[in-house]
Amino acid sequence: MGFGSYDESEQQNQDVSADDDSEGVSVHENQHEGEITFETDADTDDLVDQLAEIKDGADEE
């Protein structure tokens, strides 16, 4: 088979039951309401510089 080819037998009998909720995913299952805050002594420039150092280190590996 070449690129983009497929076996037509794999395309047959792919009945999907929409009534079966046992395998469904609930997008609201882990939904939380609230607020998160944190305090730091670092300013934005320090954090941006630190991020740049991390990215440079990852590029070297």
C-alpha positions, 0 to 999 in steps of 0.5 A, a space after each residue: 500500500 502506498 501513502 494514503 492508501 487504506 484497507 477498505 475492510 477496516 472501514 466497514 462495520 464501524 457502528 458506533 452507539 450514541 446511547 452508551 454513556 459508559 465510555 463518554 468523557 464529562 468535561 465538567 467532571 473536574 471543573 472548579 470555581 475559585 481563585 489562586 494567588 501567589 506573592 513573589 519578590 521577583 518582578 516581571 523582568 526577572 521572570 522573563 530573564 529566568 524564562 529565557 535562561 531556561 529556554 536557552 538551556 533546553 535548546 542546548 540539550 
